[in-house]
Amino acid sequence: MRLEGKHALVTAAGQGIGRASALALASNGATVLATDVNPQLLQSLVGIPRLRTAVLNVLDKRAVDDAVASFPLLNVLFNCTGMVHEGSILDARDEEWEAAFALNVRSFYWLIQASLPHLLNNGKGSIINMSSIVGVKGLPNRFIYSATKAAVLGLTKSVAADFVSRGLRCNAICPGTVDTPSLAQRIAKAPDPEKARKAFVERQPLGRLVTPEEVASTVVFLASEESASYTGEIFHINGGMTL
Ligand SMILES: NC(=O)c1ccc[n+]([C@@H]2O[C@H](COP(=O)([O-])OP(=O)(O)OC[C@H]3O[C@@H](n4cnc5c(N)ncnc54)[C@H](O)[C@@H]3O)[C@@H](O)[C@H]2O)c1
């Protein structure tokens, strides 16, 4: 029960990394509000001890404010929403840029801004923001995605610097390729899915994909007091991609 007394709000908890993290936070003793835009996906989390689900579209500012207000004991926030846009700058359209920034960055800003009074008031607050390997390393055909994930790192460091003196921590996680449903969908859409999966595996020197549970372990660590002196840090989980 490393997280007894913690109250954690998780976004994008319906599947993949968000779901694994919501489960890991609850099984380590936290009280969890697991949110997602998709109510069907949240069904698989119903009945888990210490975990409550709520539909939340992070593109809706009022819904963000209401979700945070419904969870005033909050002291951990895991911002996990994000979409991958594939292509170089030559493929990018303004509406794709705006949609990606709205989901991958603006939603983090809204959730952090709404949560801050509670996080500061409740003490020992920890914000965990989902970035990606593409936020720190140039990879081909990820122009918009890379720009959003690098923005998450700037946002993380800024919040960390502004609130460190008040005991609030803010860190970012940068996974490599994680075996999640959305990755499976992207692979299935490739002209040669088997080749696409092999390419994802081969670019990680460890020779396999990262699991959602491995990322969830880092989320649990950052939510816990074991990480009490870490803030403004970037946690790489990528099977050696940044070696
Ligand atoms: N999978 C990877 O390889 C990988 C690698 C690095 C970083 N990431 C990042 O991790 C995060 C989660 O990725 P994943 O692959 O585990 O998830 P996923 O794409 O499989 O699932 C995303 C979840 O977000 C929800 N969602 C979509 N729009 C939403 C909205 N407007 N409001 C609330 N919820 C919404 C979906 O319903 C879904 O449950 C993303 O930020 C992604 O960029 C993923």
The ligand as an ORCA input file, in Angstrom:
! r2SCAN-3c Opt
* xyz 0 1
  N       1.496      3.631    -27.140
  C       2.696      4.140    -27.319
  O       3.574      3.561    -27.997
  C       3.054      5.447    -26.677
  C       4.406      5.841    -26.634
  C       4.743      7.055    -26.053
  C       3.763      7.874    -25.517
  N       2.458      7.469    -25.589
  C       1.443      8.362    -25.033
  O       0.752      7.706    -23.983
  C      -0.582      8.183    -23.926
  C      -1.548      7.016    -23.956
  O      -1.305      6.257    -25.119
  P      -1.884      4.779    -25.248
  O      -1.316      4.233    -26.523
  O      -1.720      4.054    -23.975
  O      -3.417      5.089    -25.340
  P      -4.515      4.738    -26.420
  O      -4.326      5.629    -27.596
  O      -4.556      3.269    -26.626
  O      -5.793      5.199    -25.609
  C      -6.043      6.555    -25.456
  C      -7.289      6.755    -24.609
  O      -7.570      8.143    -24.653
  C      -8.960      8.296    -24.742
  N      -9.268      9.618    -25.307
  C      -9.184      9.995    -26.598
  N      -9.623     11.268    -26.731
  C      -9.981     11.694    -25.492
  C     -10.527     12.901    -24.976
  N     -10.807     13.942    -25.790
  N     -10.759     13.007    -23.651
  C     -10.492     11.970    -22.826
  N     -10.001     10.782    -23.244
  C      -9.742     10.651    -24.572
  C      -9.409      7.146    -25.623
  O     -10.795      6.870    -25.481
  C      -8.510      6.018    -25.129
  O      -9.110      5.294    -24.078
  C      -0.731      9.179    -25.072
  O      -0.500     10.477    -24.576
  C       0.375      8.774    -26.031
  O       0.790      9.845    -26.836
  C       2.080      6.276    -26.132
*
